[in-house]
Amino acid sequence: MSEKNKDTHGKENNTQHATEASTESGTVEHVGNQQRRLPSIPDTEDQLPVATKMIDRKASTTPRGSNGYSSFFLEYSLLAEYNQIEKQKLPGVYVIPSAKSPSFWTGVIFIRQGLYQEGVFRFSLIIPDNYPDGDCPRLIFEPPVFHPVVNMESGELDVKRSFQKWRRNVHHIWQVLQYARRIFYKIDTKNPLNPEAASLYDENMMEYKSKVAQCIADCKQQMYAAPSSDDPHAIRFSKWDPAVHEEAKKIMLSQVKADKK
């Protein structure tokens, strides 16, 4: 066989292999005289567990640091974190990512017993751009909450008290939310961000309870106010209107009953 025939025969084999490899389902693409199939768009719910495993796996080829992750991997990482939060079902804690930035979340915590019973506390969660290899997320109550581990000026929770150093694959955002909820049931007065609150809790419980009651009342008063941002995902409260809410209440209660069966 001549070199020309060999070359022609090789091209035919390559074309045949390309045709055989394109039998999977997907979009057809014509390139020259060849036909290729592009893979179909994956289903988000099916791909999420795979994405979680990919993100959690330590990638030795990816440099860590402030520029270690592109926005693409950051969004997938936070998507996996949000999926974990849904599975944890933290009592009284509701959170949702911003529509404008995956690194900014808003939420609310409902306290059902203890010193802060009936408290409704809004908060913002700010996640570092180099997550999960950077510093721990920041959680800020809006308005500030009267509590020993919350800065009364800024409303920021002392997250580092529980997460001195953020550890990849060990610490997760749901744990930060769990900690934010737990501070209302287990009061820690050591090294406080609010010395006044710590001092009153240790030495004058009656005055501490009075301050907490005022804090809860102030938060409730601002509950129906418009969010500080125009983010369409920001949590908003509206007063009870039977014409609007009664049907939704029935649906929610029926789902709760179904889950208990």
Residue frames relative to the residue before (quaternion, step in Angstrom):
aa qw qx qy qz dx dy dz
M 1.0000 0.0000 0.0000 0.0000 0.00 0.00 0.00
S 0.4424 -0.7036 0.4872 0.2681 3.60 -0.89 0.95
E 0.6550 -0.5062 0.3798 0.4129 3.57 -1.31 0.36
K 0.6206 0.5503 -0.3416 0.4421 3.59 1.05 -0.72
N 0.6712 0.4883 -0.3022 0.4688 3.57 0.95 -0.91
K 0.6222 0.5414 -0.3437 0.4490 3.57 1.03 -0.77
D 0.6581 0.5152 -0.3095 0.4535 3.53 0.97 -0.87
T 0.6507 0.5075 -0.3076 0.4737 3.55 1.02 -0.88
H 0.6507 0.5173 -0.3101 0.4613 3.56 0.96 -0.87
G 0.6361 0.5297 -0.3249 0.4575 3.60 1.03 -0.77
K 0.6507 0.5118 -0.3154 0.4639 3.56 0.97 -0.83
E 0.6348 0.5262 -0.3313 0.4587 3.57 1.02 -0.81
N 0.6502 0.5123 -0.3217 0.4596 3.59 0.98 -0.84
N 0.6410 0.5259 -0.3220 0.4569 3.56 1.00 -0.84
T 0.6457 0.5145 -0.3122 0.4700 3.55 1.03 -0.85
Q 0.6434 0.5238 -0.3189 0.4582 3.56 1.02 -0.86
H 0.6556 0.5047 -0.3134 0.4661 3.62 0.93 -0.88
A 0.6417 0.5233 -0.3294 0.4538 3.56 0.99 -0.81
T 0.6513 0.5142 -0.3126 0.4623 3.56 1.03 -0.84
E 0.6669 0.5030 -0.3037 0.4583 3.58 0.96 -0.89
A 0.6813 0.4878 -0.2923 0.4609 3.61 1.04 -0.73
S 0.6780 0.4992 -0.2946 0.4519 3.56 1.21 -0.27
T 0.4281 0.7256 -0.4533 0.2910 3.58 1.15 0.41
E 0.5115 0.6293 -0.4399 0.3859 3.62 1.26 -0.13
S 0.5939 -0.5857 0.4136 0.3649 3.56 -1.21 0.59
G 0.3917 0.6981 -0.5391 0.2619 3.54 -1.09 0.68
T 0.6880 -0.4631 0.3591 0.4280 3.56 -1.34 -0.18
V 0.3804 -0.7256 0.5281 0.2233 3.58 -0.94 0.88
E 0.0513 -0.7799 0.6238 0.0045 3.55 -0.94 0.96
H 0.2313 -0.7708 0.5811 0.1209 3.60 -0.85 0.99
V 0.0077 -0.7789 0.6264 -0.0298 3.57 -0.74 1.10
G 0.7969 -0.0683 0.0020 0.6002 3.58 -0.28 1.25
N 0.7548 -0.3088 0.2600 0.5170 3.54 -0.78 -1.07
Q 0.5834 0.5645 -0.3760 0.4468 3.58 1.27 0.29
Q 0.2736 -0.7544 0.5805 0.1377 3.52 -1.22 0.52
R 0.0240 -0.8032 0.5950 -0.0152 3.58 -0.78 1.04
R 0.2830 -0.7417 0.5805 0.1810 3.54 -1.23 0.47
L 0.2945 -0.7369 0.5833 0.1732 3.54 -0.87 1.00
P 0.5356 -0.6320 0.4388 0.3481 3.61 -0.97 0.74
S 0.5267 -0.6360 0.4645 0.3199 3.54 -1.10 0.73
I 0.6008 -0.5629 0.4225 0.3790 3.58 -1.23 0.48
P 0.3991 -0.7427 0.4769 0.2483 3.63 -0.69 1.04
D 0.5117 -0.6193 0.4998 0.3236 3.53 -1.22 0.53
T 0.5196 -0.6797 0.4218 0.3002 3.59 -0.80 1.05
E 0.6770 0.5024 -0.3056 0.4426 3.59 0.86 -0.93
D 0.6628 0.4992 -0.3100 0.4640 3.58 1.03 -0.77
Q 0.7152 0.4716 -0.2560 0.4478 3.57 1.02 -0.79
L 0.5235 0.6809 -0.4065 0.3117 3.61 1.17 -0.49
P 0.6678 0.4788 -0.3382 0.4587 3.67 0.79 -0.81
V 0.6343 0.5207 -0.3291 0.4671 3.57 1.07 -0.76
A 0.6456 0.5214 -0.3186 0.4581 3.56 0.99 -0.86
T 0.6224 0.5480 -0.3405 0.4432 3.56 1.02 -0.78
K 0.6731 0.4878 -0.2994 0.4683 3.58 0.91 -0.91
M 0.6415 0.5324 -0.3282 0.4443 3.56 1.00 -0.79
I 0.6804 0.4932 -0.2848 0.4612 3.54 0.98 -0.89
D 0.6850 0.5007 -0.2874 0.4444 3.58 0.93 -0.91
R 0.6025 0.5673 -0.3620 0.4292 3.58 1.14 -0.59
K 0.4377 -0.6973 0.5030 0.2629 3.57 -0.86 0.94
A 0.1781 -0.8010 0.5670 0.0727 3.54 -0.57 1.18
S 0.2862 -0.8017 0.5028 0.1502 3.56 -0.25 1.28
T 0.6570 0.5206 -0.3145 0.4455 3.58 1.16 -0.50
T 0.6549 0.4971 -0.3160 0.4734 3.59 1.24 -0.25
P 0.3588 -0.7438 0.5128 0.2346 3.63 -0.53 1.06
R 0.3318 -0.7393 0.5518 0.1974 3.55 -1.03 0.79
G 0.4638 0.6504 -0.5102 0.3186 3.52 -1.20 0.50
S 0.7846 -0.3598 0.2235 0.4528 3.54 -1.30 -0.12
N 0.7655 0.3074 -0.1823 0.5350 3.60 1.13 -0.56
G 0.3658 0.7829 -0.4458 0.2336 3.58 1.24 0.30
Y 0.7887 0.2466 -0.1283 0.5483 3.58 1.11 -0.56
S 0.3903 -0.6821 0.5641 0.2535 3.50 -1.01 0.83
S 0.6682 -0.4905 0.3610 0.4273 3.56 -1.24 0.27
F 0.5757 0.5962 -0.3726 0.4176 3.58 1.17 -0.62
F 0.7194 0.4299 -0.2537 0.4830 3.59 0.79 -0.98
L 0.5906 0.5604 -0.3679 0.4493 3.58 1.11 -0.60
E 0.6696 0.4981 -0.3021 0.4608 3.59 0.89 -0.91
Y 0.6612 0.4910 -0.3120 0.4738 3.60 0.98 -0.79
S 0.6169 0.5408 -0.3359 0.4628 3.56 1.08 -0.73
L 0.6978 0.4556 -0.2725 0.4809 3.58 0.90 -0.90
L 0.5853 0.5545 -0.3706 0.4611 3.58 1.14 -0.53
A 0.6490 0.5022 -0.3054 0.4831 3.56 1.01 -0.81
E 0.6340 0.5252 -0.3253 0.4651 3.60 1.02 -0.80
Y 0.6609 0.5032 -0.3123 0.4609 3.58 0.94 -0.85
N 0.6121 0.5448 -0.3390 0.4622 3.55 1.08 -0.71
Q 0.6399 0.5161 -0.3196 0.4711 3.59 1.04 -0.74
I 0.6208 0.5465 -0.3380 0.4491 3.59 1.02 -0.79
E 0.6467 0.5200 -0.3180 0.4586 3.57 0.95 -0.86
K 0.6713 0.4968 -0.2996 0.4613 3.58 1.01 -0.77
Q 0.6424 0.5435 -0.3228 0.4332 3.60 1.07 -0.70
K 0.1170 -0.8361 0.5250 0.1077 3.61 1.10 -0.71
L 0.0261 0.8298 -0.5531 0.0698 3.54 0.70 1.14
P 0.4631 -0.7126 0.4451 0.2821 3.64 -0.64 1.05
G 0.8617 0.1339 -0.1077 0.4774 3.55 -0.89 0.97
V 0.6354 0.5168 -0.3343 0.4663 3.61 1.24 0.13
Y 0.0088 0.7872 -0.6145 0.0514 3.55 -0.80 1.07
V 0.0774 0.7991 -0.5878 0.0997 3.57 -0.85 0.97
I 0.0187 -0.7929 0.6090 -0.0134 3.55 -1.15 0.66
P 0.4765 -0.6657 0.4855 0.3066 3.63 -0.97 0.79
S 0.5720 -0.5900 0.4536 0.3449 3.53 -1.20 0.58
A 0.4991 -0.6372 0.4958 0.3147 3.55 -1.19 0.55
K 0.7039 0.4804 -0.2514 0.4588 3.57 1.22 -0.43
S 0.8103 0.0540 -0.0038 0.5835 3.57 1.12 -0.63
P 0.4172 -0.7181 0.4918 0.2616 3.62 -0.78 0.94
S 0.6564 0.5311 -0.3050 0.4405 3.60 1.23 -0.36
F 0.7079 0.3934 -0.2509 0.5302 3.58 1.27 -0.01
W 0.0200 -0.8058 0.5906 -0.0382 3.58 -0.61 1.17
T 0.1847 -0.7541 0.6149 0.1385 3.56 -1.22 0.50
G 0.0381 0.8207 -0.5671 0.0589 3.55 -1.09 0.65
V 0.2288 -0.7421 0.6109 0.1540 3.51 -1.38 -0.08
I 0.1802 -0.7662 0.6097 0.0938 3.54 -1.14 0.74
F 0.1788 -0.7605 0.6180 0.0879 3.56 -0.89 1.02
I 0.1793 -0.7854 0.5867 0.0824 3.58 -0.78 1.05
R 0.2093 -0.8493 0.4819 0.0519 3.56 -0.57 1.19
Q 0.8047 0.0807 -0.0629 0.5848 3.60 1.21 -0.14
G 0.6639 0.5123 -0.3629 0.4062 3.56 -1.28 0.23
L 0.7920 -0.3181 0.2316 0.4668 3.56 -1.30 -0.27
Y 0.7558 0.3631 -0.1913 0.5103 3.58 1.07 -0.72
Q 0.2209 0.8088 -0.5153 0.1772 3.58 1.19 0.47
E 0.8050 0.2139 -0.2366 0.5002 3.54 -1.06 0.97
G 0.4465 0.6850 -0.4647 0.3398 3.58 1.21 0.22
V 0.0884 -0.7560 0.6475 0.0359 3.55 -1.09 0.82
F 0.0201 0.8549 -0.5104 0.0912 3.54 -0.07 1.32
R 0.2765 -0.7566 0.5765 0.1372 3.54 -0.65 1.19
F 0.0232 0.7997 -0.6000 0.0028 3.56 -1.16 0.51
S 0.2704 -0.7058 0.6248 0.1959 3.51 -1.38 0.30
L 0.1919 -0.7615 0.6105 0.1032 3.55 -1.10 0.75
I 0.1008 -0.8022 0.5882 0.0175 3.57 -0.66 1.15
I 0.1587 -0.8167 0.5541 0.0274 3.56 -0.58 1.23
P 0.4996 -0.6753 0.4456 0.3096 3.63 -0.79 0.95
D 0.5744 -0.6147 0.4242 0.3350 3.57 -1.13 0.70
N 0.7244 0.4013 -0.2479 0.5028 3.61 1.14 -0.54
Y 0.2398 0.7817 -0.5311 0.2222 3.58 1.18 0.56
P 0.6359 -0.1666 -0.7509 -0.0628 1.67 -1.99 1.51
D 0.5299 0.6654 -0.3887 0.3541 3.60 1.21 0.31
G 0.6258 0.5584 -0.3417 0.4240 3.57 1.23 0.00
D 0.7712 -0.2838 0.2543 0.5099 3.51 -1.12 -0.74
C 0.6326 -0.5353 0.3874 0.4040 3.58 -1.26 0.22
P 0.6071 -0.5531 0.4150 0.3915 3.60 -1.15 0.48
R 0.3522 -0.7121 0.5682 0.2146 3.56 -1.24 0.53
L 0.1182 -0.7792 0.6127 0.0582 3.59 -1.02 0.82
I 0.0554 -0.8144 0.5763 -0.0399 3.56 -0.70 1.17
F 0.3018 -0.7511 0.5632 0.1660 3.56 -0.77 1.08
E 0.0526 -0.7961 0.6027 -0.0122 3.56 -1.00 0.91
P 0.4492 -0.3344 -0.7791 0.2816 1.57 -0.78 2.43
P 0.6996 -0.4622 0.3232 0.4388 3.61 -1.25 0.25
V 0.3284 -0.7368 0.5648 0.1739 3.57 -1.13 0.77
F 0.4255 -0.6841 0.5290 0.2665 3.58 -1.01 0.85
H 0.3388 0.7128 -0.5255 0.3179 3.53 -0.23 1.35
P 0.6056 -0.6059 0.3698 0.3597 3.64 -0.99 0.73
V 0.7761 0.3404 -0.1938 0.4942 3.63 0.97 -0.71
V 0.6107 0.4954 -0.3622 0.5005 3.58 1.24 0.50
N 0.4248 -0.6947 0.5215 0.2548 3.56 -0.86 0.99
M 0.3829 -0.7700 0.4640 0.2126 3.57 -0.53 1.17
E 0.6419 0.5209 -0.3261 0.4586 3.59 1.20 -0.43
S 0.7995 0.2946 -0.1335 0.5062 3.56 0.78 -1.06
G 0.4096 -0.7135 0.4706 0.3188 3.59 1.17 -0.55
E 0.4890 0.6915 -0.4224 0.3230 3.61 1.25 0.02
L 0.3869 -0.7104 0.5504 0.2066 3.53 -0.99 0.96
D 0.4434 -0.6751 0.5216 0.2747 3.56 -1.08 0.76
V 0.1129 -0.8375 0.5339 0.0281 3.56 0.33 1.30
K 0.6437 0.5548 -0.3255 0.4146 3.58 1.03 -0.77
R 0.4806 0.6469 -0.4453 0.3903 3.58 1.22 -0.19
S 0.7590 0.3347 -0.1729 0.5311 3.57 1.06 -0.79
F 0.7676 0.2235 -0.1218 0.5882 3.59 1.21 -0.52
Q 0.1583 -0.8312 0.5268 0.0807 3.58 0.34 1.26
K 0.7801 0.0051 0.0112 0.6255 3.56 1.06 -0.79
W 0.3932 -0.7376 0.4995 0.2277 3.53 -0.66 1.13
R 0.1279 -0.8146 0.5651 0.0266 3.56 -0.71 1.13
R 0.4532 -0.7040 0.4917 0.2390 3.53 -0.71 1.16
N 0.8397 0.1573 -0.1674 0.4920 3.56 -1.05 0.93
V 0.6625 0.4435 -0.3094 0.5183 3.60 1.28 0.05
H 0.7688 0.2643 -0.1353 0.5664 3.55 0.90 -0.95
H 0.0626 -0.7956 0.6026 -0.0042 3.54 -1.10 0.81
I 0.6596 -0.5430 0.3491 0.3850 3.55 -1.23 0.52
W 0.6088 0.5560 -0.3734 0.4251 3.61 1.00 -0.66
Q 0.6234 0.5383 -0.3428 0.4518 3.59 1.13 -0.58
V 0.6016 0.5370 -0.3510 0.4760 3.59 1.13 -0.62
L 0.6625 0.4932 -0.2996 0.4776 3.58 0.97 -0.86
Q 0.6230 0.5327 -0.3311 0.4674 3.57 1.04 -0.76
Y 0.6475 0.5103 -0.3110 0.4728 3.56 0.99 -0.84
A 0.6402 0.5311 -0.3213 0.4525 3.60 0.97 -0.88
R 0.6590 0.4832 -0.3051 0.4890 3.59 1.05 -0.68
R 0.6763 0.5382 -0.2971 0.4057 3.57 0.92 -0.94
I 0.5935 0.6006 -0.3816 0.3761 3.63 1.04 -0.62
F 0.6501 0.5216 -0.3203 0.4503 3.59 1.18 -0.46
Y 0.7045 0.4195 -0.2556 0.5122 3.56 1.27 -0.21
K 0.7642 0.1884 -0.1170 0.6057 3.58 1.18 -0.59
I 0.1803 -0.8256 0.5309 0.0630 3.55 -0.20 1.31
D 0.0945 -0.7790 0.6194 0.0241 3.57 -0.84 1.05
T 0.1541 -0.8289 0.5353 0.0519 3.60 -0.64 1.12
K 0.4815 0.6687 -0.4467 0.3485 3.62 1.22 0.10
N 0.8465 0.0015 -0.0439 0.5306 3.58 -0.96 0.93
P 0.0881 0.8625 -0.4945 0.0616 3.61 0.77 0.99
L 0.4344 -0.6381 0.5626 0.2959 3.53 -1.32 0.42
N 0.7378 0.2500 -0.1605 0.6061 3.55 1.27 -0.46
P 0.2438 -0.8181 0.5044 0.1296 3.63 0.08 1.29
E 0.6158 0.5559 -0.3559 0.4302 3.59 1.03 -0.71
A 0.6657 0.4979 -0.3013 0.4671 3.57 0.91 -0.94
A 0.6544 0.5141 -0.3157 0.4559 3.59 0.94 -0.84
S 0.6655 0.5099 -0.3006 0.4547 3.56 0.94 -0.91
L 0.6677 0.4928 -0.3028 0.4687 3.59 0.92 -0.86
Y 0.6388 0.5288 -0.3361 0.4466 3.59 0.96 -0.80
D 0.7179 0.4482 -0.2511 0.4697 3.59 0.96 -0.83
E 0.8243 0.2862 -0.1025 0.4776 3.58 0.99 -0.82
N 0.8085 0.1221 -0.0460 0.5738 3.61 1.09 -0.51
M 0.1500 -0.8480 0.5036 0.0684 3.56 0.35 1.28
M 0.6157 0.5575 -0.3569 0.4275 3.60 1.00 -0.72
E 0.6803 0.4674 -0.2886 0.4852 3.56 0.93 -0.87
Y 0.6091 0.5511 -0.3460 0.4534 3.58 1.08 -0.71
K 0.6575 0.5046 -0.3040 0.4697 3.58 0.93 -0.91
S 0.6307 0.5343 -0.3328 0.4538 3.57 1.05 -0.77
K 0.6563 0.5057 -0.3031 0.4709 3.59 0.98 -0.86
V 0.6487 0.5170 -0.3109 0.4639 3.57 1.00 -0.86
A 0.6389 0.5290 -0.3210 0.4571 3.59 0.98 -0.87
Q 0.6552 0.4989 -0.3084 0.4761 3.57 1.01 -0.80
C 0.6243 0.5411 -0.3264 0.4593 3.57 1.06 -0.78
I 0.6585 0.5050 -0.3043 0.4677 3.57 0.93 -0.92
A 0.6508 0.5175 -0.3116 0.4600 3.58 0.98 -0.88
D 0.6545 0.5116 -0.3159 0.4583 3.60 0.96 -0.83
C 0.6550 0.5111 -0.3108 0.4617 3.58 0.99 -0.83
K 0.6507 0.5080 -0.3126 0.4699 3.57 1.01 -0.80
Q 0.6361 0.5426 -0.3288 0.4392 3.55 1.03 -0.78
Q 0.7303 0.4031 -0.2233 0.5043 3.56 1.09 -0.72
M 0.4039 0.7611 -0.4435 0.2466 3.57 1.29 -0.07
Y 0.7510 0.3959 -0.2147 0.4829 3.58 0.95 -0.84
A 0.4545 0.6789 -0.4577 0.3507 3.57 1.27 0.06
A 0.5894 -0.5746 0.4281 0.3730 3.56 -1.17 0.55
P 0.5743 -0.5946 0.4276 0.3658 3.62 -1.03 0.68
S 0.6037 -0.5907 0.4015 0.3542 3.56 -1.17 0.54
S 0.7463 0.3041 -0.1980 0.5580 3.60 1.20 -0.39
D 0.4912 -0.6537 0.4911 0.3002 3.56 -1.31 0.31
D 0.2839 0.7778 -0.5090 0.2353 3.57 1.24 0.41
P 0.4291 -0.7230 0.4721 0.2652 3.63 -0.68 0.99
H 0.6673 0.4931 -0.3050 0.4675 3.62 1.21 -0.37
A 0.4440 0.7036 -0.4590 0.3117 3.59 1.24 -0.17
I 0.4832 -0.6807 0.4710 0.2851 3.57 -0.95 0.91
R 0.0647 -0.7983 0.5986 -0.0107 3.54 -0.86 1.06
F 0.2292 -0.7591 0.5945 0.1336 3.56 -1.11 0.73
S 0.0601 -0.7711 0.6324 0.0434 3.56 -1.13 0.68
K 0.5609 -0.6159 0.4322 0.3453 3.56 -1.08 0.68
W 0.6488 -0.5632 0.3635 0.3600 3.53 -1.19 0.69
D 0.0387 0.7641 -0.6403 0.0685 3.53 -0.87 1.06
P 0.4032 -0.7547 0.4586 0.2399 3.63 -0.30 1.23
A 0.6438 0.5399 -0.3304 0.4301 3.57 0.98 -0.79
V 0.7316 0.4050 -0.2209 0.5020 3.57 1.13 -0.64
H 0.8153 0.3518 -0.1270 0.4420 3.55 0.84 -1.05
E 0.5417 0.6624 -0.4069 0.3198 3.61 1.09 -0.54
E 0.6677 0.5000 -0.3028 0.4610 3.57 0.91 -0.90
A 0.6427 0.5148 -0.3176 0.4702 3.58 1.01 -0.83
K 0.6218 0.5433 -0.3349 0.4539 3.58 1.04 -0.74
K 0.6513 0.5175 -0.3146 0.4571 3.59 0.93 -0.89
I 0.6527 0.5141 -0.3143 0.4592 3.57 0.95 -0.88
M 0.6646 0.5095 -0.3038 0.4543 3.58 0.92 -0.90
L 0.6770 0.4899 -0.2941 0.4639 3.58 0.92 -0.89
S 0.6370 0.5210 -0.3331 0.4603 3.57 1.04 -0.71
Q 0.6345 0.5176 -0.3269 0.4719 3.59 1.08 -0.68
V 0.6245 0.5338 -0.3354 0.4611 3.58 1.05 -0.77
K 0.6601 0.5043 -0.3035 0.4667 3.59 0.94 -0.89
A 0.6496 0.5175 -0.3154 0.4591 3.56 1.00 -0.83
D 0.6514 0.5210 -0.3152 0.4527 3.60 1.03 -0.76
K 0.6615 0.5183 -0.3049 0.4482 3.59 1.11 -0.66
K 0.6034 0.5721 -0.3622 0.4211 3.59 1.17 -0.49
